[in-house]
Amino acid sequence: MDDIGFLPILSLAGSQCSTSLLQDCLFNCFFQVLQWKAQQEEAAKLEAAVAARRKEKKDEKERLQKEQEMIRRAQEKEKV
């Protein structure tokens, strides 16, 4: 989002509206958009962290299964 994009709107305040009130409303809206954007970015980071952790657990489980399978095969060879 281009932060400067909201500033030209402030010059549109005509005699029908209070410039100060319009500026307050626009700045409030702009601030809320920035907060929303920050929340979305934080949520995306958290989701990525959760996905990474799940992948780590899955990879670890697969590694352990392969290791157990190798041990099982080695034990079978010893029996023969």
Backbone as CSV, one residue per row, in Angstrom:
resi,resn,N_x,N_y,N_z,CA_x,CA_y,CA_z,C_x,C_y,C_z
1,MET,0.851,-1.169,0.000,0.000,0.000,0.000,0.896,1.231,0.000
2,ASP,0.546,2.188,-0.833,1.315,3.415,-0.922,0.754,4.395,0.096
3,ASP,1.506,4.660,1.153,1.031,5.523,2.237,0.670,6.912,1.728
4,ILE,1.362,7.418,0.731,1.125,8.767,0.237,-0.186,8.841,-0.552
5,GLY,-0.748,7.688,-0.945,-1.957,7.646,-1.751,-3.167,8.271,-1.092
6,PHE,-3.219,8.335,0.207,-4.371,8.904,0.901,-4.265,10.419,1.045
7,LEU,-3.079,10.954,0.968,-2.886,12.370,1.242,-3.586,13.299,0.250
8,PRO,-3.598,13.042,-1.067,-4.304,13.957,-1.970,-5.794,14.074,-1.685
9,ILE,-6.397,13.051,-1.103,-7.826,13.092,-0.784,-8.107,14.206,0.219
10,LEU,-7.156,14.513,1.056,-7.361,15.533,2.072,-7.628,16.896,1.455
11,SER,-7.127,17.132,0.245,-7.323,18.430,-0.394,-8.713,18.558,-1.004
12,LEU,-9.503,17.494,-1.016,-10.831,17.518,-1.617,-11.904,18.093,-0.690
13,ALA,-11.540,18.389,0.535,-12.522,18.908,1.486,-13.054,20.244,0.997
14,GLY,-14.362,20.313,0.784,-14.978,21.544,0.290,-15.620,22.321,1.411
15,SER,-16.361,23.327,1.047,-16.994,24.179,2.041,-18.139,23.459,2.747
16,GLN,-18.629,22.356,2.180,-19.745,21.632,2.792,-19.296,20.823,4.010
17,CYS,-18.029,20.461,4.078,-17.543,19.614,5.162,-16.468,20.354,5.941
18,SER,-16.367,19.989,7.173,-15.286,20.520,7.984,-14.004,19.812,7.573
19,THR,-13.009,20.581,7.192,-11.736,19.999,6.760,-11.132,19.170,7.876
20,SER,-11.205,19.663,9.082,-10.643,18.949,10.216,-11.362,17.615,10.430
21,LEU,-12.686,17.630,10.335,-13.465,16.404,10.507,-13.139,15.405,9.411
22,LEU,-13.048,15.885,8.179,-12.715,15.010,7.060,-11.322,14.421,7.243
23,GLN,-10.391,15.245,7.638,-9.030,14.754,7.876,-9.018,13.714,8.991
24,ASP,-9.748,13.989,10.058,-9.825,13.026,11.159,-10.384,11.684,10.682
25,CYS,-11.442,11.745,9.886,-12.054,10.514,9.377,-11.096,9.760,8.460
26,LEU,-10.437,10.485,7.575,-9.510,9.854,6.644,-8.307,9.256,7.367
27,PHE,-7.765,10.002,8.309,-6.626,9.479,9.058,-7.022,8.267,9.895
28,ASN,-8.229,8.297,10.466,-8.721,7.164,11.237,-8.857,5.933,10.343
29,CYS,-9.436,6.128,9.178,-9.592,5.033,8.221,-8.221,4.511,7.792
30,PHE,-7.331,5.419,7.469,-5.983,5.046,7.049,-5.282,4.254,8.153
31,PHE,-5.416,4.713,9.388,-4.800,4.026,10.523,-5.381,2.621,10.679
32,GLN,-6.689,2.493,10.523,-7.331,1.184,10.642,-6.862,0.243,9.539
33,VAL,-6.684,0.773,8.331,-6.181,-0.044,7.230,-4.761,-0.521,7.539
34,LEU,-3.941,0.369,8.075,-2.573,-0.016,8.438,-2.578,-1.089,9.526
35,GLN,-3.457,-0.946,10.508,-3.568,-1.956,11.561,-4.005,-3.294,10.978
36,TRP,-4.991,-3.258,10.099,-5.475,-4.477,9.456,-4.351,-5.139,8.665
37,LYS,-3.612,-4.342,7.927,-2.507,-4.872,7.132,-1.459,-5.528,8.039
38,ALA,-1.129,-4.885,9.137,-0.156,-5.444,10.079,-0.682,-6.752,10.675
39,GLN,-1.979,-6.796,10.986,-2.575,-8.021,11.530,-2.529,-9.148,10.502
40,GLN,-2.798,-8.822,9.242,-2.746,-9.825,8.178,-1.332,-10.365,8.013
41,GLU,-0.348,-9.481,8.073,1.043,-9.911,7.955,1.444,-10.802,9.130
42,GLU,1.024,-10.437,10.323,1.327,-11.245,11.505,0.649,-12.607,11.408
43,ALA,-0.600,-12.623,10.960,-1.317,-13.895,10.798,-0.610,-14.777,9.775
44,ALA,-0.137,-14.192,8.698,0.578,-14.961,7.674,1.875,-15.541,8.241
45,LYS,2.580,-14.763,9.053,3.811,-15.257,9.682,3.514,-16.427,10.614
46,LEU,2.451,-16.282,11.412,2.080,-17.352,12.343,1.660,-18.614,11.598
47,GLU,0.898,-18.439,10.523,0.472,-19.590,9.729,1.681,-20.290,9.112
48,ALA,2.645,-19.506,8.640,3.863,-20.087,8.062,4.656,-20.843,9.129
49,ALA,4.710,-20.288,10.332,5.429,-20.953,11.418,4.753,-22.268,11.793
50,VAL,3.438,-22.266,11.843,2.696,-23.492,12.159,2.935,-24.536,11.071
51,ALA,2.873,-24.111,9.812,3.100,-25.040,8.704,4.514,-25.608,8.750
52,ALA,5.481,-24.767,9.072,6.870,-25.229,9.160,7.029,-26.244,10.287
53,ARG,6.399,-25.990,11.408,6.477,-26.911,12.546,5.824,-28.253,12.214
54,ARG,4.687,-28.198,11.528,4.025,-29.440,11.128,4.916,-30.244,10.179
55,LYS,5.565,-29.543,9.262,6.469,-30.222,8.333,7.644,-30.842,9.081
56,GLU,8.196,-30.130,10.046,9.292,-30.675,10.849,8.859,-31.956,11.562
57,LYS,7.665,-31.924,12.146,7.157,-33.112,12.846,6.953,-34.277,11.879
58,LYS,6.390,-33.974,10.711,6.157,-35.009,9.708,7.491,-35.596,9.243
59,ASP,8.456,-34.740,8.959,9.774,-35.210,8.521,10.443,-36.063,9.592
60,GLU,10.328,-35.639,10.850,10.911,-36.396,11.951,10.239,-37.765,12.078
61,LYS,8.934,-37.803,11.934,8.202,-39.067,12.015,8.646,-39.999,10.889
62,GLU,8.778,-39.458,9.685,9.228,-40.276,8.554,10.651,-40.781,8.786
63,ARG,11.517,-39.943,9.319,12.894,-40.332,9.591,12.935,-41.483,10.595
64,LEU,12.120,-41.356,11.652,12.068,-42.409,12.666,11.521,-43.716,12.086
65,GLN,10.518,-43.605,11.220,9.958,-44.808,10.601,10.995,-45.503,9.724
66,LYS,11.755,-44.722,8.969,12.807,-45.300,8.127,13.882,-45.965,8.980
67,GLU,14.237,-45.299,10.062,15.246,-45.850,10.966,14.760,-47.171,11.561
68,GLN,13.508,-47.219,12.002,12.949,-48.445,12.566,12.893,-49.554,11.517
69,GLU,12.563,-49.187,10.286,12.522,-50.172,9.213,13.925,-50.740,8.942
70,MET,14.939,-49.887,8.971,16.317,-50.347,8.778,16.734,-51.305,9.897
71,ILE,16.362,-50.970,11.113,16.671,-51.838,12.258,15.966,-53.181,12.101
72,ARG,14.710,-53.152,11.710,13.932,-54.384,11.518,14.580,-55.258,10.451
73,ARG,14.980,-54.663,9.342,15.624,-55.422,8.262,16.962,-56.004,8.728
74,ALA,17.711,-55.217,9.476,18.993,-55.711,9.975,18.787,-56.901,10.907
75,GLN,17.749,-56.834,11.740,17.448,-57.943,12.647,17.021,-59.193,11.868
76,GLU,16.274,-59.001,10.797,15.850,-60.140,9.966,17.055,-60.801,9.309
77,LYS,18.005,-59.969,8.861,19.214,-60.522,8.225,20.013,-61.348,9.217
78,GLU,20.058,-60.887,10.472,20.793,-61.608,11.507,20.169,-62.977,11.765
79,LYS,18.859,-63.065,11.654,18.152,-64.313,11.900,18.482,-65.338,10.810
80,VAL,18.692,-64.863,9.609,18.921,-65.758,8.470,20.324,-66.225,8.417
